[in-house]
Amino acid sequence: MLKSLLCFIALFVSLNAVAEPLSDERCLDCHGVSGFATPTGEHGNSPMRSLDINAKALNESVHGTLGCIGCHEDIEELPHGRDDLQAVDCVTCHSRMKLDPVSNSWRQQKRAFSASKNSTIINSKLYTSSIHSDRSKANNASCNSCHTAHYVYRSDDPRALTHNRNSPQLCGACHEKELKAYKTSLHGANLMRPWLGDSATCGDCHNSHRITEGVANHRVVTEACGDCHKTEVNAYMNTTHGKLAWLGSGDAAKCSNCHETHATHKVADSASKVSSENRLETCRKCHEEATENFIKYRVHGNTHDYEQYPIMWIVAKFMVGIVILVLIFFYTHSMLWFYREAANRVVVWRTHNSSSYRVRVKKEKKHSEHHFRRFSWQWRMNHWFLATSVMTLVFTGMSVMYADGSWAVDAVAMVGGLERMNLIHRFAAVIFICAVVGHAIAVIINIKRDPDFDWFGPDSLLPRNKDWQDMKGQIRWFFNKGEAPKFDRWTYWEKFDYWAVYWGAIVIGISGIMLWFSDTVGNILPGWVLNIATIAHGVEAFLAVATLFTVHFFNNHFRPSKFPLDTVMFTGSWDLEEFIEERPEQYRRLKESGELEQYLVKPPSKRAEIISHILGFTLLSIGLILLVLVVKGFVQGGLV
């Protein structure tokens, strides 16, 4: 009987012992003992692995409230074996956390907590795509390599290994060469002299959780440099170097190419790669034939600092002034025209179910048996070359101009890389220049064939007094102060479009050629000329986009009397009734001289009409898409 009772008591005690829940106190019975360790090998005389925990430090860390089995989830009994334990997966745990809506947190403490929690989640996800997370690389950094396994403190806590002042030594444990160079740099020296202010350390430049290689790393580092050197980085990103490097060019100069990766020095320091003694040699690493003229290029020149860069400032203000004036005038012109034409529609009364109401009658398209030939096939073909080359130039050029926009990066990837993008841009530039120059040559030949050509007559595209009178009459008509003017062959807005192409071809063409052959130009002329060329090229291209895909489209397609498409540039002819309405003065002149008959042609076939509409709407759609992308880039990055 006594024996049975003792067995029952023993069984009860053992069961209760097994059932006793795991707790931090029980874990610390072993791990809380200073010096607690286990052999790393099979025998006790092998090197020992320390397993003791400072309970006080653990409780003060950000994980202090989690408890031991909060991370070591696979431990089910004590004591436990070491062979079947899994490594703690920090990333999975952090990924299970939910982002807090920081904007909804109205108390500062709550906002700070939410931001901290959110950054933990985001950084954990970033880490999974960093080179440190690649487990195939021996001795690669894991979470506890930088944060330690148990004493995880916020990075602004001096006890944290990731604290600003501690991170160089932490990273230097693996990157010894880089640490040695860093200690001799401007950043490293300032870290040892805190009275000079904060200094950049490893995490400031590389972003601890986004350690990557190639283009992605360059973008991270460039953004990080901008945290302290905002003006310099903004200026750099407006140069050819900055734009091409951001898009993935292996040849374009990056911050580290000129300022050294870790051994960064002041420009005035003779050890600096960009000091006056070393700058030419540094530039020659990429530009082998560079001269003293070439290194006058302003790598960080900007258009906002008149004292340092007066010529860049003046050119930029002049170019932007032209953009503002042109856009104000022609956007206002288009809006007034739209309002006047919309208001001028015929209004009639209609009756339905014994009630009357006013409706605006839509303008009917003319369908007479005769058409007036306005453009020959040669001029229409020339227009096609211009339109397609310009749209290609806009797509490829604006992708570089607004390189840091997400759409620009995607555009470069879509065409197969930056080298192919540059090749397409230059090919389109050659087509554009040939189309413009070819047109000019053809016009000169035609004029020479006509000894009676009147340079300021109705068939000339040179501005004349009638254009001025027509423009004033059109504006009066906008305000209902007079009748609409009677236009001849060319209107004042068509002449603006015509000469704007030549102006753009000269400015964009010359500046583009200078940038294309920058090494040669920079050795002949002072290097800062390339800065001016970059400004002129970009601003003039923006003006072309802002007028071509808005004002030109409106004048020819989107105004109420033409909407949604005028096919004259595709079919080459207008309906005779439409011609009479659009160009009454030319019709009167040709009829009186008896020349009208030679311009009359048959209406285009149904197939030609369908093809014209398909082509027209395709070009308009592409143009509007490009306009949206450019506006998006402008909003994000500005003009100069």
C-alpha positions as CSV (number, residue, x, y, z in Angstrom):
1,M,0.0,0.0,0.0
2,L,2.8,2.4,1.0
3,K,4.7,1.5,-2.1
4,S,1.7,2.2,-4.4
5,L,1.2,5.6,-2.7
6,L,4.9,6.6,-3.2
7,C,4.7,5.6,-6.9
8,F,1.5,7.7,-7.3
9,I,3.2,10.7,-5.7
10,A,6.3,10.3,-7.9
11,L,4.1,10.1,-11.0
12,F,2.2,13.2,-9.9
13,V,5.4,15.2,-9.4
14,S,6.9,14.1,-12.7
15,L,3.7,14.9,-14.6
16,N,3.6,18.3,-13.0
17,A,7.2,18.8,-13.8
18,V,6.6,18.1,-17.4
19,A,3.5,20.2,-17.5
20,E,5.3,23.2,-15.9
21,P,5.3,25.9,-18.6
22,L,8.5,27.2,-20.1
23,S,9.5,30.6,-18.8
24,D,12.4,33.1,-19.0
25,E,13.2,32.3,-15.4
26,R,13.7,28.6,-16.2
27,C,15.8,29.5,-19.3
28,L,18.0,31.8,-17.2
29,D,18.6,29.0,-14.7
30,C,21.3,27.9,-17.2
31,H,21.7,30.8,-19.6
32,G,21.7,33.4,-16.9
33,V,24.8,31.9,-15.3
34,S,27.9,33.9,-16.2
35,G,30.4,31.7,-18.2
36,F,27.7,29.2,-19.3
37,A,29.0,27.6,-22.5
38,T,28.9,24.4,-24.6
39,P,31.7,22.8,-26.6
40,T,31.6,23.5,-30.3
41,G,32.9,20.0,-31.1
42,E,31.9,16.6,-30.0
43,H,34.2,16.6,-27.0
44,G,34.4,18.9,-24.0
45,N,37.9,19.9,-24.7
46,S,36.9,21.6,-28.0
47,P,36.5,25.4,-28.2
48,M,33.6,26.6,-26.3
49,R,30.6,28.6,-27.5
50,S,29.4,31.1,-25.0
51,L,25.7,30.9,-24.2
52,D,25.3,33.1,-21.2
53,I,22.8,36.0,-21.3
54,N,22.9,39.4,-19.5
55,A,19.3,39.4,-18.4
56,K,19.3,43.1,-17.5
57,A,20.7,44.2,-20.9
58,L,18.2,41.8,-22.7
59,N,15.2,43.3,-20.9
60,E,16.4,46.9,-21.8
61,S,16.6,46.0,-25.5
62,V,13.7,46.4,-28.0
63,H,13.1,42.6,-27.7
64,G,12.9,42.7,-23.9
65,T,9.2,42.1,-23.8
66,L,9.2,39.1,-26.2
67,G,10.5,36.4,-23.9
68,C,12.9,33.7,-24.9
69,I,10.5,31.4,-26.7
70,G,9.1,34.4,-28.5
71,C,12.1,34.0,-30.9
72,H,13.1,30.4,-30.1
73,E,9.7,29.0,-31.0
74,D,11.0,25.4,-31.6
75,I,12.1,24.8,-28.0
76,E,9.4,22.7,-26.3
77,E,11.2,21.2,-23.3
78,L,14.0,21.9,-20.9
79,P,16.7,20.8,-21.0
80,H,16.9,20.7,-24.8
81,G,19.3,19.3,-27.3
82,R,21.3,21.5,-29.5
83,D,21.3,19.5,-32.7
84,D,17.7,19.8,-33.5
85,L,17.4,23.6,-32.8
86,Q,16.6,25.8,-35.8
87,A,18.2,29.2,-36.4
88,V,16.0,32.1,-35.4
89,D,14.4,33.7,-38.5
90,C,14.2,37.4,-37.8
91,V,12.9,38.3,-41.3
92,T,9.9,36.0,-41.2
93,C,8.9,37.3,-37.8
94,H,9.2,41.0,-38.8
95,S,7.4,40.3,-42.1
96,R,4.4,39.0,-40.1
97,M,4.0,42.4,-38.5
98,K,1.5,44.8,-40.0
99,L,2.3,48.3,-41.1
100,D,0.8,51.1,-38.9
101,P,-0.9,54.0,-40.5
102,V,1.6,56.7,-39.4
103,S,-0.6,59.5,-40.8
104,N,-3.4,58.6,-38.5
105,S,-1.2,58.8,-35.4
106,W,-1.9,62.2,-33.8
107,R,0.4,61.9,-30.8
108,Q,4.1,62.3,-31.3
109,Q,4.9,59.2,-29.2
110,K,2.6,57.1,-31.2
111,R,3.9,58.5,-34.5
112,A,7.5,57.7,-33.4
113,F,6.5,54.1,-32.4
114,S,4.7,53.6,-35.7
115,A,7.5,54.9,-37.8
116,S,10.0,52.7,-35.9
117,K,7.8,49.7,-36.4
118,N,7.2,50.4,-40.0
119,S,10.9,50.9,-40.7
120,T,11.6,47.5,-39.0
121,I,9.1,45.8,-41.4
122,I,10.4,47.6,-44.4
123,N,14.1,47.1,-43.6
124,S,13.5,43.4,-43.1
125,K,12.0,43.1,-46.5
126,L,14.8,45.2,-48.1
127,Y,17.3,42.9,-46.4
128,T,16.0,39.9,-48.3
129,S,17.0,41.4,-51.6
130,S,20.4,42.7,-50.4
131,I,23.7,41.0,-51.0
132,H,24.0,40.3,-47.3
133,S,21.1,37.9,-47.4
134,D,22.8,35.7,-49.9
135,R,23.5,32.6,-47.8
136,S,25.6,31.1,-50.6
137,K,28.4,33.5,-49.7
138,A,30.6,32.4,-46.9
139,N,30.6,34.5,-43.7
140,N,27.9,36.8,-45.1
141,A,26.2,39.1,-42.6
142,S,23.0,38.0,-41.0
143,C,20.7,40.0,-38.7
144,N,22.6,39.1,-35.5
145,S,25.9,40.0,-37.2
146,C,25.0,43.6,-36.9
147,H,22.3,43.7,-34.3
148,T,23.6,40.9,-32.0
149,A,21.4,38.0,-31.1
150,H,19.9,39.3,-27.8
151,Y,20.9,43.0,-27.2
152,V,19.0,44.7,-30.0
153,Y,18.9,48.5,-29.4
154,R,17.6,51.3,-31.5
155,S,20.3,52.7,-33.8
156,D,20.2,56.1,-32.0
157,D,21.1,54.3,-28.8
158,P,24.9,54.5,-28.2
159,R,24.9,50.9,-26.9
160,A,23.8,49.7,-30.4
161,L,26.5,48.3,-32.7
162,T,24.7,50.1,-35.5
163,H,24.9,53.4,-33.8
164,N,26.5,56.1,-36.0
165,R,29.8,56.1,-34.1
166,N,30.0,52.3,-33.8
167,S,29.1,51.3,-37.3
168,P,32.6,51.8,-38.9
169,Q,34.1,49.3,-36.5
170,L,31.1,46.9,-37.0
171,C,31.3,46.9,-40.8
172,G,35.1,47.0,-40.7
173,A,35.2,43.6,-39.0
174,C,34.5,42.2,-42.5
175,H,35.5,45.1,-44.7
176,E,39.0,45.8,-43.3
177,K,40.4,47.5,-46.5
178,E,37.4,49.9,-46.6
179,L,37.7,50.7,-42.9
180,K,41.4,51.6,-43.3
181,A,40.6,54.0,-46.2
182,Y,37.6,55.5,-44.3
183,K,39.8,56.3,-41.3
184,T,42.0,58.5,-43.5
185,S,39.0,60.2,-45.1
186,L,37.2,63.5,-44.4
187,H,34.2,61.6,-43.1
188,G,36.3,59.3,-40.8
189,A,38.4,62.2,-39.4
190,N,35.2,64.2,-38.6
191,L,33.8,61.2,-36.8
192,M,36.6,61.4,-34.4
193,R,36.0,65.1,-33.9
194,P,32.3,65.2,-32.9
195,W,32.5,68.9,-32.1
196,L,32.6,69.5,-35.9
197,G,29.1,68.0,-36.2
198,D,27.7,64.8,-37.6
199,S,29.8,62.8,-40.1
200,A,28.8,60.2,-42.6
201,T,29.4,56.6,-41.6
202,C,28.7,53.3,-43.4
203,G,25.0,53.1,-42.9
204,D,24.5,56.7,-44.0
205,C,25.9,56.0,-47.5
206,H,25.0,52.4,-48.1
207,N,21.7,52.1,-46.3
208,S,22.3,49.2,-43.9
209,H,19.5,47.0,-45.4
210,R,19.8,47.9,-49.1
211,I,23.4,46.8,-49.7
212,T,23.3,46.0,-53.4
213,E,25.6,46.0,-56.4
214,G,25.7,47.7,-59.7
215,V,23.1,50.3,-60.8
216,A,20.9,49.8,-57.7
217,N,23.8,50.4,-55.4
218,H,24.8,53.6,-57.3
219,R,21.2,54.9,-56.9
220,V,21.2,54.2,-53.2
221,V,24.5,55.9,-52.6
222,T,23.7,58.9,-54.8
223,E,20.5,59.4,-52.8
224,A,22.4,59.1,-49.6
225,C,25.0,61.6,-50.7
226,G,22.1,64.0,-51.3
227,D,21.1,63.8,-47.6
228,C,24.1,65.9,-46.7
229,H,25.1,67.4,-50.1
230,K,21.7,68.2,-51.5
231,T,22.8,71.1,-53.8
232,E,25.7,69.2,-55.2
233,V,23.7,66.0,-55.9
234,N,20.8,67.9,-57.5
235,A,23.3,69.6,-59.8
236,Y,25.0,66.3,-60.6
237,M,21.7,64.7,-61.5
238,N,21.1,67.5,-64.0
239,T,24.3,66.7,-65.8
240,T,24.9,64.0,-68.4
241,H,27.0,62.2,-65.9
242,G,24.2,62.0,-63.3
243,K,21.4,61.1,-65.8
244,L,23.3,58.4,-67.6
245,A,24.8,56.8,-64.5
246,W,21.3,56.7,-62.9
247,L,20.0,54.8,-65.9
248,G,22.8,52.2,-65.8
249,S,25.7,53.5,-67.9
250,G,28.9,51.9,-66.8
251,D,31.0,54.7,-68.4
252,A,29.2,57.7,-66.8
253,A,31.0,59.2,-63.8
254,K,29.5,58.4,-60.4
255,C,30.2,60.1,-57.1
256,S,32.8,57.5,-56.2
257,N,34.7,57.9,-59.5
258,C,35.7,61.4,-58.6
259,H,35.6,61.5,-54.9
260,E,36.9,58.0,-54.0
261,T,34.7,55.4,-52.5
262,H,35.9,55.6,-48.9
263,A,39.0,57.8,-48.9
264,T,37.0,61.0,-49.5
265,H,38.9,64.3,-49.1
266,K,38.2,68.0,-49.3
267,V,38.5,69.4,-52.8
268,A,41.3,71.7,-51.6
269,D,43.2,68.8,-50.2
270,S,46.0,67.6,-52.5
271,A,45.1,64.0,-51.7
272,S,41.6,64.6,-53.4
273,K,41.1,63.2,-56.9
274,V,39.4,66.4,-57.8
275,S,41.9,68.9,-56.4
276,S,43.4,71.3,-58.9
277,E,46.6,69.1,-59.1
278,N,44.7,65.9,-59.8
279,R,41.5,66.9,-61.6
280,L,42.9,66.5,-65.2
281,E,44.3,63.1,-64.4
282,T,41.0,62.0,-62.9
283,C,39.0,63.2,-66.0
284,R,41.5,61.4,-68.3
285,K,40.5,58.0,-66.8
286,C,37.3,58.3,-68.9
287,H,38.2,61.1,-71.3
288,E,41.7,60.1,-72.4
289,E,42.3,63.2,-74.6
290,A,41.1,65.7,-72.0
291,T,42.9,69.0,-71.9
292,E,42.9,71.9,-69.4
293,N,40.0,73.4,-71.4
294,F,38.0,70.2,-70.8
295,I,38.2,70.3,-67.0
296,K,36.5,73.6,-67.0
297,Y,33.3,71.6,-67.2
298,R,31.1,72.4,-64.1
299,V,30.4,68.9,-62.7
300,H,28.2,70.4,-60.0
301,G,27.2,73.6,-61.8
302,N,23.7,74.7,-61.2
303,T,21.4,77.4,-62.6
304,H,20.4,78.8,-59.2
305,D,23.8,80.2,-58.0
306,Y,24.6,83.4,-59.9
307,E,27.8,84.0,-57.9
308,Q,29.5,80.8,-58.9
309,Y,27.9,80.0,-62.3
310,P,26.7,83.3,-63.8
311,I,26.6,82.2,-67.4
312,M,24.6,79.1,-66.6
313,W,22.2,81.3,-64.5
314,I,21.7,83.8,-67.4
315,V,21.2,81.2,-70.1
316,A,18.7,79.2,-67.9
317,K,16.7,82.3,-67.0
318,F,16.6,83.5,-70.6
319,M,15.5,80.0,-71.9
320,V,12.9,79.6,-69.2
321,G,11.6,83.1,-69.8
322,I,11.0,82.2,-73.5
323,V,9.2,79.0,-72.4
324,I,6.9,81.0,-70.0
325,L,6.1,83.7,-72.5
326,V,5.4,81.3,-75.4
327,L,3.2,79.0,-73.2
328,I,1.3,81.9,-71.6
329,F,0.5,83.4,-75.0
330,F,-0.5,80.3,-76.9
331,Y,-2.2,78.5,-74.1
332,T,-4.4,81.6,-73.6
333,H,-4.9,81.8,-77.4
334,S,-6.1,78.2,-77.5
335,M,-8.4,78.6,-74.5
336,L,-10.0,81.7,-76.0
337,W,-10.4,80.0,-79.3
338,F,-12.0,76.9,-77.8
339,Y,-14.5,79.1,-75.8
340,R,-15.3,81.2,-78.9
341,E,-15.9,78.3,-81.2
342,A,-17.9,76.4,-78.7
343,A,-20.0,79.4,-78.0
344,N,-20.4,80.1,-81.7
345,R,-22.2,76.8,-82.4
346,V,-25.7,77.2,-83.8
347,V,-28.4,77.0,-81.1
348,V,-31.9,75.7,-82.1
349,W,-35.1,74.9,-80.3
350,R,-36.3,71.4,-80.2
351,T,-39.7,70.0,-79.0
352,H,-40.2,66.7,-77.2
353,N,-43.4,65.6,-75.4
354,S,-44.9,69.1,-75.7
355,S,-41.8,70.7,-74.1
356,S,-39.2,72.8,-75.8
357,Y,-35.5,73.0,-75.0
358,R,-32.4,74.6,-76.6
359,V,-29.6,72.4,-78.0
360,R,-26.3,73.2,-79.7
361,V,-26.0,71.8,-83.2
362,K,-22.8,69.9,-83.9
363,K,-20.8,71.2,-86.8
364,E,-21.3,68.9,-89.8
365,K,-18.4,67.5,-91.8
366,K,-18.4,68.6,-95.4
367,H,-19.0,65.8,-98.0
368,S,-19.0,67.5,-101.5
369,E,-17.9,65.8,-104.7
370,H,-14.7,67.9,-104.9
371,H,-11.6,68.1,-102.8
372,F,-8.9,70.8,-102.8
373,R,-5.3,69.5,-102.9
374,R,-3.5,71.2,-100.1
375,F,-0.3,69.1,-99.6
376,S,1.5,66.9,-102.2
377,W,2.7,63.5,-101.3
378,Q,6.3,64.7,-100.9
379,W,5.3,67.2,-98.2
380,R,3.1,64.7,-96.5
381,M,6.0,62.2,-96.4
382,N,8.3,64.9,-95.0
383,H,5.7,65.5,-92.3
384,W,5.7,61.8,-91.5
385,F,9.5,61.8,-91.1
386,L,9.3,64.8,-88.8
387,A,6.4,63.5,-86.7
388,T,7.9,60.0,-86.1
389,S,11.4,61.3,-85.5
390,V,10.2,64.0,-83.1
391,M,8.1,61.5,-81.1
392,T,11.1,59.1,-81.0
393,L,13.4,61.9,-79.8
394,V,10.9,62.9,-77.1
395,F,10.5,59.4,-75.8
396,T,14.3,58.7,-75.7
397,G,15.4,62.2,-74.8
398,M,12.9,62.8,-72.0
399,S,13.7,59.4,-70.6
400,V,17.2,60.7,-70.0
401,M,16.2,64.3,-69.0
402,Y,13.9,62.9,-66.3
403,A,16.2,59.9,-65.6
404,D,15.2,59.5,-61.9
405,G,11.5,59.0,-62.8
406,S,10.2,55.5,-62.5
407,W,8.8,55.6,-66.0
408,A,12.2,56.6,-67.4
409,V,13.9,53.6,-65.9
410,D,11.2,51.3,-67.2
411,A,11.5,52.9,-70.7
412,V,15.2,52.2,-70.8
413,A,14.6,48.6,-69.8
414,M,11.9,48.3,-72.4
415,V,14.1,49.2,-75.4
416,G,16.9,46.9,-74.2
417,G,19.3,49.1,-72.2
418,L,20.8,52.6,-72.2
419,E,23.2,52.0,-75.1
420,R,20.3,51.0,-77.4
421,M,18.3,54.0,-76.1
422,N,21.2,56.3,-77.1
423,L,21.5,54.7,-80.5
424,I,17.8,55.1,-81.2
425,H,17.9,58.8,-80.1
426,R,20.8,59.6,-82.3
427,F,19.3,57.8,-85.3
428,A,16.1,59.7,-84.8
429,A,18.1,62.9,-84.5
430,V,19.7,62.3,-87.9
431,I,16.3,61.6,-89.5
432,F,14.9,64.8,-88.0
433,I,17.9,67.0,-89.2
434,C,17.7,65.4,-92.7
435,A,13.9,66.1,-92.8
436,V,14.4,69.7,-91.8
437,V,17.4,70.4,-94.0
438,G,15.8,68.5,-96.9
439,H,12.6,70.5,-96.6
440,A,14.6,73.7,-96.7
441,I,16.5,72.7,-99.8
442,A,13.3,71.7,-101.6
443,V,11.8,75.1,-100.7
444,I,14.8,77.0,-102.0
445,I,14.8,74.9,-105.3
446,N,11.1,75.6,-105.8
447,I,11.6,79.3,-105.2
448,K,14.5,79.5,-107.7
449,R,12.3,77.8,-110.3
450,D,9.7,80.6,-110.0
451,P,11.3,83.9,-111.0
452,D,8.1,85.7,-110.1
453,F,8.0,84.4,-106.5
454,D,6.8,87.1,-104.1
455,W,8.9,86.7,-100.9
456,F,6.1,88.4,-98.9
457,G,3.2,87.3,-100.9
458,P,0.4,84.9,-99.9
459,D,2.3,81.8,-100.8
460,S,5.3,82.7,-98.8
461,L,5.8,81.5,-95.2
462,L,7.7,84.6,-94.2
463,P,5.8,86.8,-91.7
464,R,4.0,89.8,-93.3
465,N,1.7,92.6,-92.2
466,K,-1.4,90.6,-93.0
467,D,-0.4,88.0,-90.3
468,W,-0.3,90.8,-87.7
469,Q,-3.7,92.1,-88.9
470,D,-5.1,88.5,-88.9
471,M,-3.9,87.9,-85.4
472,K,-5.4,91.1,-84.1
473,G,-8.7,90.3,-85.9
474,Q,-8.7,86.8,-84.5
475,I,-8.3,88.1,-81.0
476,R,-11.1,90.6,-81.5
477,W,-13.3,87.7,-82.7
478,F,-12.4,85.7,-79.6
479,F,-14.0,88.5,-77.5
480,N,-16.9,88.9,-80.0
481,K,-15.7,92.4,-81.0
482,G,-15.6,91.7,-84.7
483,E,-15.9,89.1,-87.5
484,A,-13.3,86.3,-87.9
485,P,-10.5,87.3,-90.3
486,K,-10.4,85.8,-93.8
487,F,-7.3,83.7,-94.0
488,D,-5.1,83.1,-97.0
489,R,-3.0,80.0,-97.7
490,W,-0.9,80.3,-94.5
491,T,-2.2,81.5,-91.1
492,Y,-0.2,83.3,-88.5
493,W,-0.3,80.2,-86.2
494,E,0.9,77.9,-89.0
495,K,3.8,80.2,-89.6
496,F,4.7,80.1,-86.0
497,D,4.6,76.2,-86.1
498,Y,6.8,76.3,-89.2
499,W,9.5,78.6,-88.0
500,A,9.4,77.0,-84.5
501,V,10.7,73.8,-86.1
502,Y,13.7,75.6,-87.6
503,W,14.4,77.4,-84.3
504,G,14.2,74.1,-82.5
505,A,16.3,72.4,-85.0
506,I,19.0,75.0,-84.7
507,V,19.1,75.1,-80.9
508,I,18.4,71.4,-80.2
509,G,20.5,70.3,-83.2
510,I,23.6,72.3,-82.4
511,S,23.5,71.6,-78.7
512,G,22.8,67.9,-79.3
513,I,25.8,67.6,-81.7
514,M,28.0,69.3,-79.1
515,L,26.9,66.8,-76.5
516,W,27.3,63.9,-78.9
517,F,30.9,64.9,-79.6
518,S,31.6,66.3,-76.1
519,D,35.2,65.1,-75.9
520,T,36.2,67.0,-79.0
521,V,34.1,70.1,-78.2
522,G,35.4,70.2,-74.6
523,N,39.0,70.2,-75.8
524,I,38.4,73.1,-78.3
525,L,36.0,75.2,-76.2
526,P,35.9,75.7,-72.4
527,G,34.2,72.8,-70.8
528,W,31.5,74.9,-69.3
529,V,30.1,75.3,-72.9
530,L,28.8,71.7,-72.5
531,N,26.9,72.8,-69.4
532,I,25.2,75.5,-71.5
533,A,24.5,73.0,-74.3
534,T,22.8,70.7,-71.8
535,I,20.6,73.5,-70.5
536,A,19.7,74.7,-74.0
537,H,19.0,71.1,-75.3
538,G,16.7,70.2,-72.4
539,V,14.7,73.4,-72.1
540,E,14.2,73.8,-75.8
541,A,13.1,70.1,-76.0
542,F,10.6,70.7,-73.2
543,L,9.2,73.8,-75.0
544,A,8.8,71.7,-78.2
545,V,6.8,69.1,-76.2
546,A,4.7,71.7,-74.4
547,T,3.7,73.4,-77.6
548,L,3.7,70.5,-80.2
549,F,1.5,68.1,-78.2
550,T,-0.9,70.8,-76.9
551,V,-1.1,74.0,-79.1
552,H,-0.3,72.3,-82.4
553,F,-2.7,69.4,-81.7
554,F,-5.4,71.9,-80.7
555,N,-5.0,74.2,-83.7
556,N,-5.2,71.3,-86.1
557,H,-7.3,68.7,-84.4
558,F,-8.8,69.5,-81.0
559,R,-10.6,72.8,-81.6
560,P,-14.4,72.3,-81.9
561,S,-14.6,72.8,-85.6
562,K,-11.9,70.2,-86.2
563,F,-12.4,67.7,-83.4
564,P,-11.5,64.9,-83.2
565,L,-9.1,64.8,-86.2
566,D,-8.2,66.7,-89.3
567,T,-7.0,64.2,-91.9
568,V,-5.6,66.7,-94.4
569,M,-2.0,65.9,-93.6
570,F,-2.7,62.2,-94.3
571,T,-5.0,62.4,-97.3
572,G,-3.5,65.6,-98.7
573,S,-6.8,67.3,-99.4
574,W,-9.7,69.2,-97.9
575,D,-13.3,69.0,-98.9
576,L,-13.9,72.0,-101.1
577,E,-16.6,73.4,-98.8
578,E,-14.2,73.0,-95.9
579,F,-11.4,74.7,-97.8
580,I,-13.7,77.7,-98.6
581,E,-14.6,78.0,-94.9
582,E,-11.0,77.6,-93.7
583,R,-9.2,79.7,-96.4
584,P,-11.7,82.1,-98.0
585,E,-9.0,84.5,-99.1
586,Q,-7.0,81.9,-100.9
587,Y,-10.2,80.5,-102.5
588,R,-11.2,84.0,-103.8
589,R,-7.7,84.6,-105.2
590,L,-7.5,81.2,-107.0
591,K,-11.0,81.5,-108.4
592,E,-10.4,85.0,-109.7
593,S,-7.1,84.0,-111.4
594,G,-8.6,80.8,-112.8
595,E,-6.1,78.6,-111.0
596,L,-8.6,76.8,-108.8
597,E,-9.4,74.0,-111.2
598,Q,-5.8,72.7,-111.2
599,Y,-6.0,72.1,-107.4
600,L,-9.3,70.2,-107.5
601,V,-9.0,66.4,-106.9
602,K,-11.3,63.5,-106.3
603,P,-12.2,62.7,-102.7
604,P,-10.0,60.1,-101.0
605,S,-11.4,56.5,-101.1
606,K,-13.1,55.0,-98.1
607,R,-10.1,52.8,-97.5
608,A,-7.8,55.9,-97.5
609,E,-10.1,57.6,-95.0
610,I,-10.0,54.6,-92.7
611,I,-6.2,54.3,-92.9
612,S,-5.9,58.1,-92.3
613,H,-8.0,58.0,-89.2
614,I,-6.1,55.0,-87.8
615,L,-2.7,56.6,-88.4
616,G,-3.9,60.0,-87.2
617,F,-5.4,58.7,-83.9
618,T,-2.3,56.6,-83.4
619,L,0.0,59.6,-83.6
620,L,-2.3,61.7,-81.4
621,S,-2.5,59.0,-78.8
622,I,1.3,58.6,-78.7
623,G,1.8,62.3,-78.5
624,L,-0.6,62.7,-75.6
625,I,1.0,59.7,-73.7
626,L,4.4,61.4,-74.2
627,L,3.0,64.7,-72.9
628,V,1.7,63.0,-69.8
629,L,5.1,61.4,-69.1
630,V,6.9,64.6,-69.6
631,V,4.5,66.6,-67.4
632,K,5.0,63.9,-64.7
633,G,8.8,64.2,-65.0
634,F,8.5,68.0,-64.9
635,V,6.4,67.9,-61.7
636,Q,8.9,65.6,-60.0
637,G,12.1,67.1,-61.3
638,G,11.5,70.6,-62.6
639,L,13.0,72.2,-65.7
640,V,16.6,73.2,-64.9
